[in-house]
Amino acid sequence: MDISTVIGFVVCIGAVLATILMASGLGAFIDPPSMFTVIFGMVGATFIKWPLETVLSIPTYFLKAIFFSPADPKSTIDEIGNLAETARRESIFALEKVPIDDPFLKKAMTLAADNRPPEVISAILQLEIDAMVERHKMGSDLFAGVAEDGPAFGMIGTLIGLVIMLGNLQDQSAIGPAMAIALLTTFYGSLIANIAGNPVKAKLAFRSKQEATKMSIIIAGTLGIVAGENPRLIKEKLSSFLPPAQREVEDAGE
């Protein structure tokens, strides 16, 4: 689980609720017509933009933003270093028998053990990265749409409320409910965009970059093993993917 995402949701929702409760009461911010306009309008727009199977995958993408293990490039580099030692000590064909948990790394080692040309290995694995990036981009784009449509339908609700209010100026009792629709739809739309839409979009994009970096490390390491490079040299080359601070720690440890 990504604890920072959970903390973020709790802090954002808690801040809004605390402000509402300290200022007045929760009841003043609950308006079913406003909720109906924003939520169903946003859902309808999402169905128009995307095919059904993509829309139904929104909960899956949302859970991926919360329940995922952050990529650890240092451990990947260490594992590749160990695999390089195995290939040097025994043979490159021994890599196919080594137990590997990561499916992408396992595929890379299988290709290396099959004695495929380096350019073929690189091309096959790069296709995997491209496909992964596209899948993650779809999830990111879905939540970007949520971030756009929430405020858009909030504005539509605001206009509806203003029209109702202006059409009933002679009826003082109708002005309050109409004004509530006008303001609360904007509030709901902004809330959805800034607590769910934009943050989840950014989290999915960040995760995609992390995964792509990890997979690029695996490709570079695999090509080094195939070329018969020294395991220490391979790890030194792969450390260029790490932030400078982590590289310094790695060097100091050695």
Backbone bond lengths (Angstrom), bond angles and torsions (degrees), N, CA, C in turn:
res aa  C-N    CA-C-N  psi(-1)  N-CA   C-N-CA  omega(-1)  CA-C   N-CA-C  phi
1 M - - - 1.463 - - 1.523 109.81 -
2 D 1.341 115.64 139.25 1.459 120.54 176.40 1.524 107.77 -88.64
3 I 1.326 116.29 99.91 1.459 121.11 -172.75 1.521 112.02 -64.70
4 S 1.343 118.10 -29.05 1.465 119.97 -178.60 1.528 111.33 -64.78
5 T 1.348 117.07 -34.66 1.462 120.25 177.90 1.519 110.50 -65.77
6 V 1.329 116.61 -43.91 1.469 120.82 179.23 1.525 110.29 -63.14
7 I 1.334 116.65 -45.06 1.467 120.77 178.35 1.526 110.22 -59.47
8 G 1.330 116.27 -42.63 1.460 120.55 -179.63 1.516 112.36 -60.88
9 F 1.342 116.70 -47.04 1.467 120.43 178.68 1.529 111.01 -60.43
10 V 1.331 116.43 -46.02 1.465 120.70 -177.97 1.524 110.86 -62.68
11 V 1.338 116.86 -44.25 1.465 120.74 -178.57 1.528 110.82 -65.96
12 C 1.337 117.25 -44.96 1.473 120.50 -179.11 1.523 111.45 -62.43
13 I 1.328 115.95 -51.65 1.467 119.94 -178.77 1.524 110.42 -65.22
14 G 1.334 115.97 -40.57 1.464 119.53 178.83 1.517 112.37 -62.86
15 A 1.331 117.32 -40.10 1.465 120.85 179.97 1.525 111.07 -63.49
16 V 1.341 116.11 -43.96 1.469 120.19 -179.93 1.526 110.59 -65.59
17 L 1.336 116.64 -47.41 1.469 120.24 -179.29 1.526 111.45 -62.98
18 A 1.331 116.50 -41.58 1.465 119.92 -179.81 1.525 110.83 -62.42
19 T 1.325 116.58 -42.00 1.464 120.41 179.33 1.522 110.99 -62.96
20 I 1.341 115.72 -44.36 1.468 120.47 -179.93 1.525 110.68 -62.47
21 L 1.329 116.86 -47.56 1.465 120.81 -176.34 1.526 112.04 -68.37
22 M 1.336 117.07 -33.93 1.462 119.62 178.37 1.521 111.57 -73.30
23 A 1.343 116.22 -32.32 1.463 120.26 -176.01 1.522 112.50 -83.55
24 S 1.334 117.06 -42.82 1.472 119.40 -178.41 1.519 109.82 -149.63
25 G 1.326 115.79 -100.38 1.455 120.83 179.50 1.506 109.52 -161.47
26 L 1.322 116.48 160.51 1.463 120.83 -176.19 1.519 112.19 -66.43
27 G 1.322 116.94 -31.45 1.462 120.76 -176.58 1.519 113.38 -59.57
28 A 1.329 116.67 -33.28 1.464 120.03 -178.70 1.522 112.27 -68.04
29 F 1.331 117.26 -18.43 1.465 120.96 -177.29 1.526 112.64 -106.00
30 I 1.307 116.51 11.74 1.465 120.68 176.19 1.517 108.85 -110.00
31 D 1.316 116.06 114.76 1.463 121.58 -179.14 1.525 108.62 -139.44
32 P 1.331 118.18 102.70 1.471 121.43 -176.57 1.524 115.04 -53.68
33 P 1.358 120.26 -44.48 1.475 118.26 178.87 1.531 113.18 -59.31
34 S 1.335 116.08 -38.60 1.469 119.67 179.17 1.524 110.65 -66.38
35 M 1.337 116.19 -43.72 1.467 120.30 177.44 1.522 110.92 -60.76
36 F 1.324 115.86 -42.82 1.464 121.08 -179.44 1.530 110.31 -59.68
37 T 1.333 116.29 -46.47 1.471 120.51 -178.53 1.523 111.67 -60.23
38 V 1.321 116.61 -48.64 1.464 120.66 -174.95 1.528 111.73 -72.65
39 I 1.329 116.59 -50.51 1.471 119.84 -173.43 1.521 111.57 -67.78
40 F 1.336 116.72 -51.11 1.463 118.41 -177.22 1.529 111.76 -72.32
41 G 1.320 117.16 -32.19 1.463 119.31 175.17 1.515 111.42 -63.99
42 M 1.334 115.77 -43.32 1.465 121.21 178.95 1.528 111.05 -65.21
43 V 1.335 116.60 -42.99 1.466 120.52 178.53 1.523 110.57 -62.83
44 G 1.333 116.27 -44.32 1.465 119.96 179.50 1.516 112.29 -61.86
45 A 1.336 116.80 -43.21 1.465 120.45 179.24 1.525 111.06 -63.76
46 T 1.331 116.36 -36.67 1.467 120.25 178.75 1.523 110.91 -65.18
47 F 1.335 117.07 -40.62 1.466 120.65 177.77 1.526 111.29 -65.78
48 I 1.324 116.74 -33.79 1.470 119.69 178.16 1.529 110.48 -67.95
49 K 1.321 116.83 -39.83 1.469 121.55 -175.85 1.527 113.22 -73.16
50 W 1.332 116.59 -36.21 1.458 120.43 -169.15 1.523 111.42 -124.71
51 P 1.345 117.61 153.84 1.469 120.54 173.97 1.527 110.59 -67.53
52 L 1.336 115.64 160.57 1.459 121.52 -173.68 1.523 112.58 -56.50
53 E 1.340 117.37 -45.74 1.467 119.36 -176.23 1.526 111.85 -64.22
54 T 1.327 116.50 -30.11 1.465 119.76 178.11 1.520 110.95 -72.56
55 V 1.332 116.46 -42.25 1.468 120.35 178.91 1.528 110.65 -62.36
56 L 1.324 116.17 -40.82 1.465 120.22 -178.71 1.528 112.58 -68.10
57 S 1.326 116.48 -14.26 1.471 120.00 179.49 1.530 112.36 -87.23
58 I 1.334 118.15 -1.45 1.465 121.00 -179.01 1.532 112.10 -56.71
59 P 1.351 119.76 -46.36 1.476 118.20 177.63 1.528 113.10 -58.71
60 T 1.327 116.27 -35.87 1.470 119.75 179.07 1.524 110.76 -63.88
61 Y 1.337 116.32 -45.51 1.465 119.95 178.86 1.528 110.68 -64.18
62 F 1.330 116.35 -38.60 1.464 119.91 179.89 1.528 110.63 -62.56
63 L 1.327 116.18 -44.00 1.463 120.24 179.24 1.526 111.44 -66.41
64 K 1.344 116.58 -31.83 1.465 119.92 177.56 1.522 111.18 -64.88
65 A 1.328 116.22 -29.67 1.463 119.45 178.95 1.524 111.47 -70.34
66 I 1.336 116.28 -22.92 1.463 120.88 -178.06 1.522 111.79 -102.41
67 F 1.336 115.86 -49.35 1.463 120.52 -174.22 1.526 110.63 -100.54
68 F 1.297 116.44 82.85 1.458 119.97 173.52 1.516 108.85 -151.06
69 S 1.318 114.78 149.05 1.461 120.27 178.59 1.527 108.69 -90.77
70 P 1.324 117.82 119.79 1.462 119.75 179.48 1.528 111.53 -56.84
71 A 1.320 115.80 139.79 1.468 120.44 179.24 1.529 109.80 -64.44
72 D 1.320 115.93 138.51 1.465 121.70 178.90 1.527 108.41 -115.84
73 P 1.335 117.66 91.77 1.463 119.82 -176.45 1.523 113.46 -62.24
74 K 1.339 117.56 -30.15 1.468 119.65 -179.50 1.525 111.36 -64.86
75 S 1.335 116.14 -42.86 1.467 118.67 179.22 1.525 111.16 -68.03
76 T 1.344 116.10 -33.23 1.468 119.83 176.58 1.523 110.53 -64.59
77 I 1.334 116.42 -43.01 1.469 120.78 178.75 1.528 110.53 -63.37
78 D 1.329 116.31 -41.77 1.470 119.62 178.37 1.527 111.28 -62.70
79 E 1.332 116.15 -41.34 1.470 119.85 -179.83 1.528 110.77 -65.67
80 I 1.332 116.25 -40.78 1.466 119.59 177.77 1.528 110.13 -64.48
81 G 1.337 116.54 -38.49 1.461 119.90 176.65 1.523 111.80 -60.16
82 N 1.329 116.34 -41.18 1.473 120.26 177.66 1.528 111.53 -65.65
83 L 1.331 115.71 -39.23 1.467 119.77 178.11 1.529 110.72 -65.85
84 A 1.329 116.06 -37.66 1.465 120.04 177.62 1.529 110.68 -64.42
85 E 1.337 116.22 -37.85 1.468 120.53 176.42 1.527 110.45 -62.96
86 T 1.332 116.18 -41.80 1.471 120.55 179.06 1.521 110.72 -62.65
87 A 1.345 115.89 -45.26 1.467 120.06 -179.36 1.523 111.15 -63.84
88 R 1.338 116.36 -35.10 1.465 119.31 -178.36 1.532 110.93 -76.54
89 R 1.334 115.83 -38.58 1.462 120.44 -176.41 1.528 111.99 -75.16
90 E 1.327 116.02 -40.87 1.469 120.19 -178.85 1.532 108.77 -104.75
91 S 1.314 115.47 -89.29 1.469 120.41 174.13 1.517 107.39 -166.74
92 I 1.315 115.86 165.27 1.463 119.78 -179.74 1.527 111.40 -64.31
93 F 1.325 116.23 -24.65 1.468 120.14 -179.93 1.530 111.67 -70.52
94 A 1.329 117.01 -19.28 1.469 120.80 179.58 1.527 112.11 -72.09
95 L 1.332 116.81 -16.51 1.464 120.31 -176.98 1.521 112.40 -63.95
96 E 1.328 116.24 -29.50 1.462 120.04 -177.20 1.524 111.57 -67.35
97 K 1.329 117.12 -22.54 1.466 120.86 -176.75 1.526 112.53 -95.20
98 V 1.327 116.85 -7.98 1.470 120.16 -178.80 1.532 109.50 -74.70
99 P 1.341 119.04 129.48 1.474 120.59 177.67 1.528 111.00 -68.88
100 I 1.330 116.19 123.14 1.464 122.40 -178.24 1.524 108.27 -132.00
101 D 1.332 116.84 128.26 1.465 121.14 -178.19 1.527 112.74 -79.96
102 D 1.324 116.93 -39.51 1.464 120.72 -176.87 1.529 110.12 -70.42
103 P 1.345 118.95 119.41 1.472 121.16 -177.47 1.530 113.13 -60.89
104 F 1.350 116.06 -38.72 1.465 119.31 -178.49 1.524 110.74 -68.01
105 L 1.327 116.64 -43.01 1.467 120.48 177.88 1.523 110.39 -65.53
106 K 1.322 116.69 -38.71 1.463 120.92 177.81 1.525 110.49 -61.48
107 K 1.334 116.20 -43.33 1.465 119.71 178.95 1.524 110.55 -63.70
108 A 1.337 116.32 -41.35 1.466 120.59 179.98 1.524 111.12 -61.68
109 M 1.334 116.82 -43.89 1.461 120.41 -179.64 1.531 111.67 -68.80
110 T 1.331 116.27 -33.37 1.468 119.95 176.93 1.524 110.58 -65.49
111 L 1.333 115.87 -42.51 1.469 119.80 177.58 1.525 110.68 -63.13
112 A 1.341 115.97 -39.88 1.467 119.68 178.94 1.525 110.57 -65.56
113 A 1.342 116.28 -42.31 1.468 120.43 -179.71 1.522 112.06 -68.05
114 D 1.331 116.22 -26.05 1.468 120.32 177.30 1.529 112.38 -77.10
115 N 1.346 115.50 -0.79 1.469 121.37 177.88 1.532 112.31 64.09
116 R 1.346 114.92 35.94 1.468 118.91 176.57 1.531 109.96 -73.35
117 P 1.332 117.92 150.72 1.466 120.36 176.93 1.530 110.82 -62.30
118 P 1.329 117.69 147.67 1.472 120.84 -178.11 1.523 113.44 -55.18
119 E 1.348 116.47 -40.60 1.467 118.72 -178.23 1.525 111.77 -66.64
120 V 1.329 116.48 -32.24 1.471 120.47 177.53 1.526 109.84 -69.97
121 I 1.320 116.41 -44.53 1.469 120.94 178.16 1.521 110.11 -58.80
122 S 1.324 115.95 -47.81 1.461 120.79 -178.86 1.523 111.26 -61.50
123 A 1.331 117.38 -42.87 1.465 121.26 -178.14 1.524 111.37 -65.55
124 I 1.331 116.67 -44.19 1.470 120.74 -178.97 1.528 110.72 -63.80
125 L 1.317 116.42 -46.34 1.462 120.09 -177.45 1.525 111.85 -70.60
126 Q 1.330 116.78 -33.38 1.464 119.70 178.12 1.523 110.82 -66.30
127 L 1.325 116.91 -35.04 1.466 120.54 175.41 1.526 110.71 -60.92
128 E 1.329 116.49 -37.59 1.467 121.03 177.21 1.529 110.41 -62.55
129 I 1.329 115.99 -43.07 1.466 119.88 178.92 1.521 110.43 -63.12
130 D 1.328 116.63 -46.11 1.465 120.54 -179.03 1.525 111.26 -59.85
131 A 1.335 116.40 -41.70 1.468 120.57 179.76 1.528 110.58 -65.60
132 M 1.328 116.68 -40.62 1.461 120.76 178.99 1.522 111.16 -63.76
133 V 1.334 116.52 -44.21 1.465 120.98 179.71 1.525 110.55 -61.28
134 E 1.327 117.35 -41.13 1.468 120.77 179.15 1.523 111.32 -64.94
135 R 1.331 117.29 -40.49 1.470 120.23 177.94 1.523 110.73 -62.44
136 H 1.306 116.12 -45.37 1.459 119.80 -179.46 1.523 111.29 -68.54
137 K 1.329 116.79 -33.89 1.468 120.45 178.75 1.523 110.52 -64.60
138 M 1.333 116.28 -35.42 1.460 119.71 178.46 1.525 110.24 -62.06
139 G 1.331 116.53 -44.60 1.457 119.82 177.52 1.514 111.98 -63.05
140 S 1.329 116.00 -42.60 1.459 120.59 178.12 1.524 111.16 -62.73
141 D 1.330 116.79 -41.26 1.467 121.02 179.22 1.525 111.85 -66.32
142 L 1.340 116.68 -35.55 1.466 120.36 177.35 1.525 110.76 -59.08
143 F 1.317 116.44 -47.15 1.462 119.42 -178.11 1.527 111.91 -77.00
144 A 1.326 117.28 -23.37 1.465 119.46 171.36 1.526 109.28 -64.49
145 G 1.339 116.24 -38.66 1.464 120.78 176.64 1.515 111.77 -64.14
146 V 1.340 116.53 -40.27 1.468 120.67 176.81 1.528 109.95 -60.81
147 A 1.332 116.29 -42.28 1.466 120.96 179.76 1.527 112.03 -65.18
148 E 1.328 117.21 -29.78 1.464 120.95 178.38 1.527 111.62 -81.62
149 D 1.341 116.09 -43.95 1.463 120.32 -172.32 1.522 112.89 -74.52
150 G 1.336 117.69 -31.96 1.460 119.79 179.29 1.520 112.22 -57.35
151 P 1.340 119.07 -58.63 1.463 120.18 177.97 1.531 113.11 -63.19
152 A 1.343 117.04 -32.33 1.469 119.60 -179.87 1.524 110.63 -62.94
153 F 1.330 117.01 -46.51 1.464 119.20 178.46 1.524 111.42 -75.22
154 G 1.330 116.55 -22.11 1.455 118.93 170.79 1.515 110.77 -63.75
155 M 1.325 116.47 -40.98 1.462 120.69 177.59 1.528 111.23 -67.53
156 I 1.339 116.54 -38.74 1.468 119.72 176.87 1.528 109.81 -61.04
157 G 1.333 116.35 -43.78 1.460 120.07 177.46 1.518 112.00 -62.50
158 T 1.324 116.54 -37.11 1.462 120.66 177.05 1.522 110.87 -61.56
159 L 1.323 116.20 -44.25 1.468 120.26 178.75 1.524 111.17 -64.22
160 I 1.336 116.25 -39.99 1.468 119.76 177.67 1.527 109.92 -60.50
161 G 1.328 115.76 -46.00 1.459 119.93 179.85 1.515 112.46 -61.76
162 L 1.326 116.93 -40.81 1.461 120.43 179.83 1.524 111.49 -67.01
163 V 1.324 116.37 -40.05 1.468 119.86 178.25 1.528 110.12 -62.55
164 I 1.338 116.34 -44.79 1.470 120.34 178.63 1.527 110.51 -61.34
165 M 1.325 115.49 -42.86 1.462 119.66 -178.58 1.529 111.61 -65.00
166 L 1.331 116.09 -46.09 1.461 119.93 -178.68 1.526 111.82 -67.82
167 G 1.324 116.36 -28.42 1.461 119.52 179.23 1.512 113.31 -80.35
168 N 1.341 117.42 -8.45 1.462 120.65 -177.86 1.527 111.63 -131.26
169 L 1.320 116.12 37.14 1.460 119.12 -178.79 1.521 112.15 -62.77
170 Q 1.348 115.68 -27.05 1.459 118.45 -179.97 1.528 112.21 -74.91
171 D 1.338 116.14 -18.79 1.468 121.03 179.73 1.523 108.55 -102.87
172 Q 1.309 116.05 100.07 1.464 120.58 -176.14 1.533 112.61 -61.86
173 S 1.335 117.14 -30.20 1.462 120.21 -177.76 1.525 112.79 -71.70
174 A 1.333 117.71 -18.98 1.464 120.96 -178.32 1.525 112.43 -88.92
175 I 1.337 116.47 -15.63 1.469 119.43 -175.61 1.529 111.22 -68.22
176 G 1.331 116.86 -42.09 1.467 120.66 -178.80 1.519 113.32 -60.30
177 P 1.355 118.98 -55.24 1.467 120.02 178.37 1.525 113.34 -59.19
178 A 1.343 116.41 -38.00 1.465 119.48 179.79 1.522 110.91 -66.68
179 M 1.335 116.09 -39.54 1.460 120.13 178.58 1.529 110.71 -67.75
180 A 1.330 116.19 -33.93 1.467 119.95 177.49 1.518 110.55 -63.31
181 I 1.342 116.97 -43.88 1.466 120.55 176.70 1.520 110.10 -60.47
182 A 1.339 115.85 -43.61 1.467 120.55 -176.79 1.524 111.83 -60.70
183 L 1.322 116.87 -41.51 1.465 119.67 -175.63 1.528 113.22 -88.25
184 L 1.327 116.99 -40.21 1.461 119.70 -174.21 1.522 113.15 -72.13
185 T 1.333 117.92 -29.83 1.468 118.03 176.81 1.531 110.49 -64.14
186 T 1.329 116.28 -40.03 1.467 119.62 175.96 1.528 110.39 -63.81
187 F 1.321 116.16 -40.87 1.469 121.38 178.75 1.527 110.98 -61.25
188 Y 1.340 116.85 -48.43 1.466 120.28 -179.06 1.529 111.40 -63.25
189 G 1.329 115.92 -43.72 1.463 119.63 -179.54 1.515 112.41 -61.71
190 S 1.333 115.49 -43.06 1.468 120.17 179.31 1.526 111.04 -66.96
191 L 1.327 116.20 -37.26 1.460 121.06 179.35 1.529 111.04 -62.72
192 I 1.328 116.03 -47.19 1.468 120.73 -179.83 1.528 110.94 -62.53
193 A 1.330 116.09 -42.90 1.467 120.10 -177.49 1.518 112.15 -65.13
194 N 1.340 116.54 -40.80 1.461 119.58 -170.58 1.521 115.08 -96.65
195 I 1.344 117.04 -10.64 1.462 119.26 175.05 1.522 111.16 -104.93
196 A 1.331 116.86 -32.52 1.470 120.24 -177.89 1.524 112.45 -112.05
197 G 1.325 117.39 -56.66 1.468 120.70 -171.63 1.516 115.35 -59.34
198 N 1.322 116.41 -66.95 1.471 120.09 -175.36 1.531 113.91 -65.30
199 P 1.351 119.54 -44.08 1.471 118.67 179.48 1.524 113.93 -63.01
200 V 1.344 117.28 -42.81 1.467 119.20 -179.57 1.522 110.21 -67.92
201 K 1.326 116.81 -38.22 1.474 120.48 175.58 1.527 110.36 -57.52
202 A 1.330 116.80 -47.54 1.466 120.67 -179.26 1.527 111.55 -65.37
203 K 1.341 116.69 -38.53 1.465 120.24 -179.64 1.526 111.41 -65.36
204 L 1.337 116.70 -42.45 1.465 120.36 179.21 1.528 111.08 -65.84
205 A 1.343 116.54 -38.86 1.464 119.90 178.14 1.528 110.56 -65.36
206 F 1.331 116.61 -39.92 1.465 121.10 178.55 1.524 110.72 -64.53
207 R 1.329 115.53 -43.72 1.465 119.38 179.26 1.522 110.69 -61.90
208 S 1.331 116.59 -40.11 1.462 120.68 179.60 1.526 110.92 -61.06
209 K 1.338 116.36 -42.05 1.465 120.18 178.67 1.527 111.00 -64.59
210 Q 1.326 116.29 -40.59 1.465 119.81 178.33 1.527 111.35 -61.34
211 E 1.330 115.81 -46.24 1.462 120.44 -179.22 1.523 111.00 -64.63
212 A 1.343 116.26 -41.19 1.465 120.13 -179.92 1.528 110.59 -63.56
213 T 1.341 116.90 -39.63 1.465 120.69 177.74 1.524 111.04 -63.54
214 K 1.327 116.07 -45.09 1.464 120.56 179.18 1.529 110.89 -60.53
215 M 1.326 116.56 -43.02 1.464 120.67 -178.92 1.528 110.97 -69.05
216 S 1.336 116.85 -34.47 1.468 120.20 176.47 1.523 110.67 -65.88
217 I 1.332 116.56 -37.52 1.468 120.90 175.48 1.523 110.12 -60.02
218 I 1.328 115.71 -42.68 1.467 120.27 -179.19 1.525 110.87 -64.46
219 I 1.338 117.03 -41.81 1.471 119.79 178.64 1.523 110.33 -62.03
220 A 1.336 116.52 -49.12 1.468 120.11 -178.57 1.528 110.86 -61.77
221 G 1.327 116.78 -41.21 1.459 120.04 179.01 1.515 112.70 -66.12
222 T 1.327 116.24 -40.52 1.468 120.52 179.10 1.522 111.08 -62.87
223 L 1.323 116.12 -43.17 1.470 119.73 179.37 1.529 110.75 -64.63
224 G 1.340 116.50 -35.10 1.464 119.61 176.44 1.521 111.75 -65.58
225 I 1.335 116.33 -40.09 1.471 120.45 178.00 1.520 110.48 -64.84
226 V 1.334 116.24 -44.57 1.470 120.79 179.80 1.525 110.65 -61.45
227 A 1.339 116.30 -36.09 1.468 120.38 -179.82 1.525 112.32 -77.10
228 G 1.329 117.36 -5.98 1.461 120.66 178.70 1.512 113.86 76.66
229 E 1.333 117.58 25.92 1.460 120.59 -178.53 1.528 111.04 -72.34
230 N 1.321 114.73 157.05 1.461 121.11 177.40 1.532 109.81 -62.65
231 P 1.347 118.45 133.39 1.469 120.98 -178.79 1.527 113.42 -54.34
232 R 1.331 116.55 -39.52 1.467 119.99 179.06 1.524 110.87 -65.02
233 L 1.336 116.75 -38.71 1.459 121.06 177.96 1.528 110.38 -66.09
234 I 1.327 116.21 -39.74 1.469 120.11 178.68 1.526 110.18 -60.48
235 K 1.340 116.60 -46.93 1.461 120.14 179.91 1.525 111.40 -63.94
236 E 1.330 115.88 -37.06 1.463 119.86 178.69 1.526 111.00 -64.91
237 K 1.336 116.81 -40.89 1.464 120.72 177.74 1.529 110.97 -66.05
238 L 1.321 116.02 -42.55 1.462 120.08 -177.32 1.524 112.11 -69.81
239 S 1.322 117.37 -24.14 1.465 119.86 179.81 1.528 111.83 -65.48
240 S 1.338 117.08 -13.94 1.469 119.82 177.06 1.525 111.37 -66.41
241 F 1.346 117.14 -18.61 1.460 120.63 176.41 1.526 111.97 -76.37
242 L 1.339 116.87 -16.95 1.458 120.97 -176.83 1.521 111.10 -84.59
243 P 1.345 117.52 153.78 1.462 120.33 172.10 1.527 109.91 -61.39
244 P 1.335 117.98 151.23 1.469 121.01 -177.50 1.525 113.94 -52.76
245 A 1.327 117.66 -39.32 1.469 120.16 -178.46 1.521 111.10 -62.84
246 Q 1.320 117.38 -41.29 1.463 120.75 179.05 1.519 110.96 -69.60
247 R 1.322 116.39 -34.16 1.467 119.53 178.10 1.523 110.58 -63.93
248 E 1.335 115.91 -39.77 1.462 119.86 -179.38 1.519 110.59 -65.37
249 V 1.355 115.99 -39.66 1.461 119.62 178.11 1.513 110.44 -64.15
250 E 1.357 115.40 -41.50 1.462 120.51 179.99 1.522 110.42 -62.24
251 D 1.346 116.01 -45.10 1.462 119.98 -179.12 1.532 111.08 -64.72
252 A 1.342 116.23 -40.58 1.458 120.38 -178.89 1.519 111.03 -65.42
253 G 1.364 115.13 -35.55 1.456 119.69 179.46 1.501 112.07 -67.52
254 E 1.293 117.62 -29.91 1.457 121.31 179.98 1.520 110.39 -82.42
